[in-house]
């Protein structure tokens, strides 16, 4: 899974440096046919739909993750978020992202990742780990 820091993520980053905005640690997932993620994407679409943990509705909440600073190449050059989402309904997840708001349909997307479908039954979980490296 390749993680893409989208243009909105750059906006979040510079806003946070200025001491404003909300930390982007809210995990979302989506279902549907995926197209290649682009920097200008603002949501999990265009052909996928963000879903709640029941995998059938596109309203509800995202899952708050835990953020840390990690070292990849230089001390503390990596922003990492780990979040686990557990399905309350069955479906195939094909995309995930981080947002600065917990409510589906609100806030700004920070990162997006598309991947081959992961088929989930009720009670199955996916633990997502996002690592955004800020290094020269």
N, C-alpha and C positions, 0 to 999 in steps of 0.2 A: 504494500500500500504506500503510494507516494503521497506526501502531504504537501499541499500548495498553500502558501501564504498569499491570500488574495489582496486586491487593492484596498478593500475595506479593513483588512488586517493591518495594513500599513498605517491607515488612518487611526485605528485603535491604538497602535503602538506609539505614534507621535503624540496622541492625545494623552495617553498614560504618562509619558515622559513629562508633559506639562502639568501633571498632577490632576487630570480630569478623567472623566469616563469611568467605565466599569470593566473589571477584569474579565477577559474572554475565557471562562472556564466551564461553560455550559454545553454539554455534549448533546448532539442531535444525530439521528440516523434517518435514512430514507429508503424507499423502495421504488422499483421501476427500472426501465431501461436507462442505463447511464451513458452520458456522452462525456467526452474528455473535459476535465475541469480546466477552466481558464481563469486568469488573474482578475478578470472583470466580473466574475460570478458574484452575486450578492445573496444567493440562497443555494439550497441543495439541488435545485433543478438544473437545466430546464425540463428534462424529461423524467426526472425522478421527483418524488413528492416526500417532503419531510413528514414523518409519522411519530405518533406518541408510542409509548412502550407496548400498546395493544396491537401495533402494526396495521391498524385499520382506519384510524382517524387522524386527521391532520390538525387537531387542536389538542391542547394539554400542555405538558411541561417537558422541558429538556432535563437532563440529569447533570447536576453540579458535580464537577470533578475536583480533584485535588491538584493544586499547582505547586511546582518547585522550580528552583534554578538548578541546573545540572552543568557539568563540564563535558564538552565534546572535544574541542580543540584548545580552547583558552578558558581559564577559570570563569565559571558562571556565564558562559556564552549561550546557554540553551534554556529556553522556556519550555517546561514540560507540564502537560496535564494528563492525568490518568483518571478515567471514568469508566464505570461498569454500568451497562444498561441490561436489564432483564426483561425479556418479552413476556407480556401477559396474553399475547395472541400469536398465532403462527404467521410466518411470512418470510420473504427473502430480502435481506438488507444488502444494498449495493453502494451506499454512500454514507459518509459521516462528516461532521463538521463541528467546529467550536464557535460559539456565539457569546456576545456580551450581555445576553438577556436570557432568563430561564423559560420564558413563555414562547411556545411555538408561534411563528409568524411575527415575532417582535425582535428588535435588536439588530445588531450588525454581525455579519459573519467574519470571523478571523482567519480560519483555515478550512480547507475542504479536501477530502480524500475520496476517490472512487476506487472500487475494487470489484472483483468477481463476486457474484451473489453468495451470501452466507445464509443458508436456509435454517430458520429457527422454529422450534416448536415452543409451546407454552412452557415457561420456566427456563428456557435456554438463555444464556447471557453472553455478551461480548464485552471484553475489557479492551478499551481503546487507549492507546498511549500516543499522544501527540508530542513531537519534539521539534521545536522551531529554533534553529541555530542562527545566532547573530554573530557571524565571524567573517573576517576578511578572507 
